[in-house]
Amino acid sequence: MLARAVSGATARRLSDSLVLCEDSALQFCRLLDAWRRGDASPGTAAARRRALRERASAAEDALVVLDEPLGRYLLELQPSSAEGRSWYGQPGPAEVVDWEPVLDRAGLDADPNRVMQAYLELAVLVRALQGLASSAELDTEPTASDLWAGLFDLRENLWTAVEDLHALAA
């Protein structure tokens, strides 16, 4: 699917960056999901603060690195039609969580609104990438126009997450 780029190097760079983003997004979301379930790991509030900062920083770095290959891919893809149906979705109801009580229980003073926004954007990213992988496996890949529209939406939505992750990593 990503091989539709004019340059194979661009497709590889984008693919590698997306894998890095998915991995770091999963680590961030899994940490928060564990706290939501009551798993207070790591064992101290200071270690939990450090873990949140590290996961937020890793996710932020991965998203920043994604921008250049994603922008290059969008330029090279140039679909024949500017109108496409985006495969990049919105948050589902199960992904909307009030993080304030979770953060309080974990002994963290992080902004729950920033945590919520970053979690939502990263969860949607993971879901979208898993959907793309499934469509490739089922040989039902999006058209070039749909691929471009989804990647454009991904790029637009993730800058909010970068700002929130940056604040959480500080």
N, C-alpha and C positions, 0 to 999 in steps of 0.2 A: 504494500500500500504506500509506504513512504518512498518507495523507489520511483514514484511518479515525478520526482524532482528532476530538473535538468541535469544536476550534478549528483553522482552517487556519493561523493564526499559530503555534500550537504545533507543528504538523506541519512547517512551514517552518523553525522554529528548531531542531527536532530534526534535520531533514535536513541543515541547514547545519553543525550541530555534528558529526554523524556523518561528513560529508565532511572536515571539518578533522581529526577523529580518524584517519580512514583515511589521509589524506595524511601526517600527522606519524608515524603508526605505520609506514607504508611507508618513510619516510626513515630512521627509527631502524633498522629491520630491514635495509634495504639497506646501510647503513653497516657493520653487523656482518657481513652476508653477504659483503661485499667483503673484509673483513679475514679472514674464514674461508677465502676463496679465495686468500689471499696478497697481495691488493692493499693495499699499505701507504700508501694515500692517506687523508689528507694525508701529506706527506713526512716529518714529524718526529713524535716521540712527544708533544711538547707540543701540536702542532696536532691530533693524534689525540685527545688528552685533551680539548681544547677542543671538537672536533667531537662527541665522545660526550656531553659536558655539554650542548652546545647542542641536540642531537637529543633527549636525555632530557628537558630542560627544556621543549622545544616539545611533546613528546608528553604530558608531565605536565599542562601548561597546557591542552591540548586536552581531556584527560580530565576535568579539573576543571570546565571550561566545559560539558562534556556533561551533568554531573549534574543541573542545574536543568531544562533542557528535557526530559531523559529522565524525570525524576521527574514532571514536569507531564504529559507524554504518557501515562505509565502511569496516572496518576489519571484522565485524561480518557477513556482507552480503555475501561476498565471492561468487560471481556468478559462475556457472559452466563454463561459457564462459567468457574469458577476453575481448572479443570484443562485444561491445554494441553500440547502436546508442544513442547519447546524446540528451536529450530533452532540455538541457540548451542552449538557443539561443544566438545570437549576437544582438547588438543594431540595431534597425530599423532606417530608415531615419528620421522619425518624432521625434526620441529621441536625435538626434544630433542637438544641439542648440549652437549658439554663445552666451555665457553668459556674455561677457564683457559689451555690452551695457545695459543689464539687471542689472548687478551689479553696473555700473556707475549710472544709474537712481535711484537705491536704496541707493546710497551713501556709497557703500561698497568697500573696497580695497582688497577683497579676490582674490586669483589667479583664473582667469576664466578657466584656463586649469585644475586645480584641481577640481573646481566645475563641469566642464563638465565630467571629468572622473568619479567622485563619482556619479553624477546623472545617467550617462549611466549604470554603474555597478548596482546601486540600482534599476533602472527602469527595467533592464533585470532580476534581481532577482525577483522582484514583478511579472513580466509577467510570468516567469518560474513557480513560486509557484502557481499562479492562473491557469496556464495550468495543473499542476499536480492535483490540486483540481478538476478541470473540468473532467480530465480523470478518477479520482476516482468516481465522481458522475455518469459518463457515463459507468462505469465498463469497461474501456479500459485502464487499468493501464499498465505502461511499464513493460517489462520483468525484471528479476533481473539484467541481464547484462546491459540493457538500463538504469535502475534506478541507478546502480553503476556508469556508465559512466557519467550520468548527474550530480550526486552528486559530483563526482570527478572534473568535469569541474567547478561546482559552487565553490568548495573549492579553486581551482587554481585561478579563476578570482577574487574572493573577497579580496584577500590580497592586490591587487592594490588599491581597494576602501578603505581598512583599512588605508593604508598610506596616501591617500588623505584626508580622513575624519579626521585623526589625525592632519594633518597640518591645516585643516580648523577650527578645534576645539581649536587650540592653541591660 
